[in-house]
Amino acid sequence: MRALLDTNIIIHRENKRVSNYSIGHLFRWLDKLKYDKVIHPYSISEIKKYRDPETQEAISVKLESYEVIKTIKEPDDSFLELIGIPEKSQNDMI
């Protein structure tokens, strides 16, 4: 199985300062269940926009330990009918 990780989860997990202990619990369960942790290419590009260059560089190096989704597909109409159109900003899209 694979688990697609949200950009915020990656930032909290790979940040040098612990800010959310539940992320550690999530990763423990993913490892225990032998899930592959996957990130989206948009998450990588979003992290590259991070304002603090030191933090951005530290997180970018750690991203190499994750599997990256190879294909990007735009949501089709049937999918959007199910979930609605949530994109209000660029961050919502990612």
C-alpha positions as CSV (number, residue, x, y, z in Angstrom):
1,M,0.0,0.0,0.0
2,R,1.0,3.6,-0.5
3,A,0.1,6.7,1.5
4,L,0.2,10.1,-0.2
5,L,1.5,12.6,2.3
6,D,0.2,16.2,2.4
7,T,2.8,19.0,2.1
8,N,2.1,20.1,5.7
9,I,2.8,16.6,7.0
10,I,6.1,16.6,5.2
11,I,7.0,20.1,6.6
12,H,6.1,19.1,10.1
13,R,8.0,15.8,9.9
14,E,11.2,17.1,8.4
15,N,11.4,20.4,10.2
16,K,14.2,20.7,12.7
17,R,11.8,21.9,15.4
18,V,9.2,19.4,16.7
19,S,5.8,21.1,16.4
20,N,3.3,18.2,16.1
21,Y,3.9,14.9,17.9
22,S,1.1,13.1,16.1
23,I,3.1,13.1,12.9
24,G,5.5,10.8,14.6
25,H,2.7,8.4,15.5
26,L,1.4,8.5,11.9
27,F,4.8,7.6,10.6
28,R,5.2,4.8,13.1
29,W,1.9,3.3,12.0
30,L,2.7,3.7,8.3
31,D,6.0,1.9,8.9
32,K,4.4,-0.8,11.0
33,L,1.8,-1.5,8.3
34,K,4.6,-1.4,5.6
35,Y,3.0,1.5,3.7
36,D,5.2,3.3,1.2
37,K,5.3,7.1,1.9
38,V,4.7,9.0,-1.3
39,I,4.8,12.7,-2.1
40,H,3.4,14.6,-5.0
41,P,5.7,16.7,-7.3
42,Y,3.6,19.7,-6.4
43,S,4.6,19.3,-2.7
44,I,8.2,19.5,-3.8
45,S,7.7,22.7,-5.7
46,E,5.7,24.1,-2.8
47,I,8.5,23.4,-0.4
48,K,11.0,25.1,-2.7
49,K,9.0,28.3,-2.2
50,Y,9.6,28.2,1.6
51,R,10.8,31.6,2.8
52,D,13.5,30.5,5.2
53,P,16.4,29.3,2.9
54,E,18.0,27.2,5.7
55,T,14.8,25.3,6.5
56,Q,14.0,25.0,2.8
57,E,17.4,23.5,2.1
58,A,17.2,21.1,5.0
59,I,13.7,19.9,4.0
60,S,14.6,19.6,0.3
61,V,17.5,17.3,1.1
62,K,15.3,15.0,3.2
63,L,12.7,14.8,0.4
64,E,15.0,12.4,-1.4
65,S,14.0,9.7,1.1
66,Y,10.4,9.8,-0.2
67,E,9.0,8.1,-3.3
68,V,7.6,10.7,-5.7
69,I,4.4,10.1,-7.8
70,K,5.5,9.8,-11.4
71,T,2.3,10.9,-13.1
72,I,0.1,13.9,-12.6
73,K,-3.5,13.8,-13.6
74,E,-6.0,16.6,-13.6
75,P,-9.2,15.7,-11.8
76,D,-12.0,14.7,-14.2
77,D,-15.6,15.9,-14.0
78,S,-16.9,12.7,-12.3
79,F,-14.3,13.2,-9.5
80,L,-15.1,16.9,-9.1
81,E,-18.8,16.0,-8.8
82,L,-18.0,13.8,-5.9
83,I,-15.7,16.2,-4.0
84,G,-16.8,19.6,-5.3
85,I,-14.4,22.2,-6.4
86,P,-12.2,23.0,-3.4
87,E,-9.6,25.2,-5.1
88,K,-9.9,28.7,-3.7
89,S,-6.2,29.4,-3.9
90,Q,-3.0,27.8,-5.2
91,N,-2.4,26.1,-1.8
92,D,-5.9,24.5,-2.0
93,M,-5.0,23.0,-5.3
94,I,-1.9,21.3,-3.9
